[in-house]
Amino acid sequence: MKLKPIITSLLDTDFYKFNMNQVIFHKHTDLVGEYHFKCRTPGIVFTEEMLKEINEQIDHLCSLRFTNEELNYLSSIRFIKSDYVEFLRLWHPIKDYVTTALQNGELKVIVSGPLFSAMQFEIYLLEIINEVYFRMKFDYDELLISAKEKLEKKILDFKNKKYNFKFAEFGCRRRLSREWQEEAVKKLSSEIQNMVGTSNVFLAMKYNLVPIGTYAHEYVQMYQGIDSIPLSYTNHYALKDWYDEYKGDNGTALTDTITTDLFLRDFDRSMVNNYTGVRHDSGDPYIWAEKILNHYKKYGTDSKTKTLLFSDSLNFDEAEKLYQKFKDKAKISFGIGTFITNDTKEKPLNIVIKLQYVNGRPVAKLSDVETKVMCDNEKYLKYLKASVKFRLEREHEY
């Protein structure tokens, strides 16, 4: 079964990839990264035919270049800088950085190379892997029918005021297909007023939407690979570099890379003032929100001027409950992905590609829940947890 090209534009990725990449381009071009693919859904079997198609799709991806139209669009974004855009004019994905294999039906993918280049593969590869799996495993037309029916119901619920919150579409990485993500974004943006933008840069350009995204866990993780930075202070340096680059633009901080409790030690008065808000991606969202609101209160900050962005495996019912609970205490928004772009009669895959090594050193995401921890090196993971625990115990919150 031969598929059409899945990636047809290098803008067909999450916006935060460019945001993070610009910081790396300006400050950390010496870093080398290694990313590993993992399917967290148990019992999933990939076939040799799927692997062959995945590899052919990667070959096509690596033949793409940014067009002048795409580069001009990036240049039009206030905080994307001209020297970085000129770098992208030269850059392209390199196949030699990617290795794929099958082990008893388990798909293995490793991306290794200069961090500024290796990091860009994540979303493209997830888009390819997910679409290949669903097109070759199931009757795609039946999946599409069920996806359309569910989306129509969601739109009707917004029109009938069952849902009242604002959200951004974050569905690149686990979408049913490129075509379905585009159709969903087009319908949501034209038929209701609640969608404030999309993380997909190509669709933002095509439909004149706001591209949305700041940074991911990998951005904070990469500082674990820098020898001169103590492990428990990686949030401090990540926040500082981000502010140095964007001067308050692009100002939503992700809290849970090495636990939210430790993040708040570095989210001091200057950072509270410099950042427009924070993003939730693991753990109980209600406990997290109260913790953040108390943190703002501690510094005398009006939380109503700050954004709480929720983005952890949300559906619209859960988002509405969170909105009703906190809408009078802060600006509330949501990043909702798979529930929009791969809500069909079949269960979506939980697939990720995570940074595992920087400059040969292991790195890890601790998260606020154990199930989201991802690290290949148990000895390092134990050491990182001990470093976090030591600092938390040493620096009591006042």
Residue pairs with C-beta under 8 A, 6 or more apart in sequence:
1 49
1 53
1 135
1 136
2 53
3 53
3 57
3 131
3 132
3 135
3 136
5 57
5 60
6 57
6 60
6 127
6 128
6 131
6 132
6 177
6 178
7 57
7 60
7 61
7 64
7 124
7 127
7 128
7 178
8 64
8 178
9 64
9 67
9 70
9 202
10 64
10 65
10 66
10 70
10 92
10 93
11 66
11 70
11 73
11 74
11 201
11 202
11 205
12 124
12 127
12 172
12 178
12 200
12 201
12 202
13 120
13 123
13 124
13 127
13 172
13 200
13 201
13 202
14 123
14 170
14 172
14 173
14 199
14 200
14 201
14 213
15 199
15 200
15 201
15 204
15 211
15 212
15 213
16 199
16 213
16 214
16 215
16 216
17 119
17 120
17 122
17 123
17 213
18 74
18 80
18 201
19 213
19 214
19 215
19 246
19 250
20 119
20 215
20 216
20 218
20 219
21 84
21 116
21 119
21 120
22 80
22 81
22 84
22 245
23 219
23 241
23 242
23 245
24 31
24 115
24 116
24 119
24 222
25 83
25 84
25 87
25 116
26 81
26 84
26 245
27 241
27 244
27 245
28 115
28 116
28 222
28 226
29 114
29 116
30 359
31 114
31 115
31 116
31 222
31 225
31 226
31 358
31 359
32 112
32 113
32 114
32 115
32 118
32 358
32 359
32 360
33 111
33 112
33 113
33 114
33 115
33 118
33 119
33 218
33 222
33 225
33 355
33 357
33 358
34 110
34 111
34 112
34 118
34 355
34 356
34 357
34 358
35 110
35 111
35 112
35 118
35 119
35 121
35 122
35 218
35 353
35 354
35 355
35 356
36 109
36 110
36 353
36 354
36 356
36 376
37 107
37 108
37 109
37 110
37 125
37 129
37 351
37 352
37 353
38 351
38 352
38 353
38 354
38 374
39 106
39 107
39 349
39 350
39 351
40 350
40 351
40 352
41 347
41 349
41 350
41 351
44 105
44 133
44 349
45 105
45 106
46 102
46 105
46 106
46 107
46 133
47 102
47 105
47 136
48 102
49 136
50 107
50 132
50 133
50 136
50 137
51 100
51 101
51 102
51 107
53 132
53 136
54 100
54 107
54 128
54 129
54 132
55 100
57 128
57 132
58 95
58 98
58 100
58 125
58 128
59 95
61 93
61 124
61 128
62 92
62 93
62 94
62 95
64 92
64 93
65 92
66 88
66 89
66 91
70 202
70 205
71 85
71 88
71 89
73 201
73 205
74 80
74 85
74 88
74 201
75 82
75 85
77 211
78 249
79 246
79 249
79 250
91 117
91 120
93 117
93 120
93 121
93 124
94 113
94 117
96 113
97 111
97 112
97 113
97 117
97 118
97 121
98 109
98 110
98 111
98 121
98 125
99 108
99 109
99 110
99 112
100 107
100 108
100 109
101 107
101 108
102 108
107 129
109 125
109 129
109 353
111 118
111 121
111 122
111 125
111 353
112 118
115 222
115 358
119 218
119 355
121 353
122 173
122 218
122 353
123 172
123 173
125 353
126 172
126 173
126 174
126 351
126 352
126 353
127 172
127 173
127 175
127 178
129 351
130 173
130 174
130 175
130 176
130 342
130 349
130 351
131 175
131 176
131 177
131 178
133 349
134 140
134 143
134 176
134 177
134 342
134 346
135 177
138 346
140 177
142 345
143 176
143 344
143 345
143 346
144 176
144 177
144 180
144 344
146 344
146 345
147 176
147 180
147 184
147 342
147 343
147 344
148 183
150 343
150 344
151 184
151 187
151 188
151 340
151 343
154 163
154 316
154 340
155 187
155 188
155 191
155 192
157 163
157 316
158 192
158 194
159 191
159 192
162 320
163 194
163 316
163 319
163 320
164 194
164 320
164 323
165 194
165 319
165 320
165 322
165 323
165 327
165 332
165 333
165 334
166 194
166 195
166 196
166 332
166 333
166 334
167 194
167 195
167 196
167 319
167 333
167 334
167 335
167 336
168 195
168 196
168 197
168 198
168 199
168 210
168 212
168 333
168 334
168 335
168 336
169 181
169 184
169 185
169 188
169 195
169 197
169 198
169 199
169 200
169 336
169 337
169 340
169 341
170 198
170 199
170 212
170 213
170 311
170 335
170 336
170 337
171 181
171 184
171 199
171 200
171 336
171 337
171 338
171 340
171 341
171 342
172 181
172 199
172 200
172 337
172 341
173 337
173 351
173 352
174 337
174 338
174 341
174 342
174 348
174 349
174 350
174 351
175 181
175 338
175 341
175 342
176 341
176 342
176 344
180 341
180 342
181 200
181 203
181 341
182 203
182 206
184 340
184 341
185 195
185 198
185 200
185 203
185 207
185 209
186 207
188 194
188 195
188 340
189 195
189 198
189 207
189 209
195 209
196 210
196 212
196 333
197 204
197 209
197 210
197 211
197 212
198 204
198 209
198 210
198 211
198 212
199 211
199 212
199 213
199 335
199 337
200 211
201 211
203 209
204 210
204 211
204 212
205 211
212 335
214 242
214 250
214 251
214 252
214 253
214 254
214 279
215 238
215 242
215 253
215 254
216 254
217 254
217 256
217 257
217 281
217 354
217 355
217 365
217 367
218 354
218 355
219 238
219 242
219 254
220 234
220 235
220 238
220 254
220 257
220 258
221 234
221 257
221 355
221 358
221 363
221 364
221 365
222 355
222 358
222 363
223 229
223 234
223 237
223 238
224 231
224 234
224 358
224 361
224 363
224 364
224 384
225 357
225 358
225 359
225 360
225 361
225 363
226 237
226 358
226 359
227 359
229 237
230 387
231 258
231 383
231 384
231 387
231 388
232 258
232 262
232 387
232 388
232 390
232 391
233 266
233 391
234 257
234 258
235 257
235 258
235 262
235 263
235 265
235 266
235 267
236 266
239 253
239 266
239 267
239 271
239 275
242 250
242 253
243 251
243 271
243 274
243 275
248 274
248 275
248 276
251 274
251 275
251 276
251 277
252 275
252 276
252 277
252 278
252 279
252 307
252 309
253 263
253 267
253 271
253 275
253 277
253 278
253 279
254 278
254 279
254 281
255 263
255 264
255 267
255 278
255 279
255 280
255 281
255 288
255 292
256 263
256 280
256 281
256 282
256 283
256 366
256 367
256 368
257 263
257 365
257 366
257 367
258 365
258 366
258 384
258 388
259 366
259 367
259 368
259 388
260 283
260 288
260 291
260 292
260 368
261 392
262 388
262 391
262 392
264 291
264 295
264 397
265 391
265 392
265 395
265 397
267 275
267 278
267 295
269 299
272 295
272 296
272 299
272 301
273 301
276 306
276 307
277 306
277 307
277 308
277 309
277 330
277 331
278 292
278 306
278 307
278 308
278 309
279 309
279 310
279 311
279 335
280 288
280 289
280 308
280 309
280 310
280 311
280 312
281 311
281 312
281 367
282 312
282 367
282 368
282 369
282 372
283 312
283 367
283 368
283 369
285 310
285 312
285 322
286 322
286 325
288 368
289 308
289 322
289 325
289 326
289 329
289 330
292 303
292 308
293 303
293 326
293 329
293 330
296 302
296 303
296 306
297 303
298 397
298 398
303 329
303 330
304 329
304 330
304 331
305 331
306 330
306 331
307 330
307 331
307 332
307 333
308 326
308 330
308 331
308 332
308 333
309 333
309 334
309 335
310 319
310 322
310 332
310 333
310 334
310 335
311 334
311 335
311 336
311 337
313 338
314 334
314 335
314 336
314 339
315 336
315 339
316 336
316 339
319 334
319 336
322 332
322 334
323 332
323 334
326 332
338 348
342 348
352 374
354 365
354 374
355 363
356 362
356 363
356 374
356 375
356 376
357 363
357 376
361 380
362 375
362 376
362 377
362 380
362 381
363 375
363 380
364 373
364 374
364 375
364 377
364 380
364 381
364 384
365 372
365 373
365 374
365 375
366 373
366 384
366 385
366 388
367 373
373 381
375 381
375 384
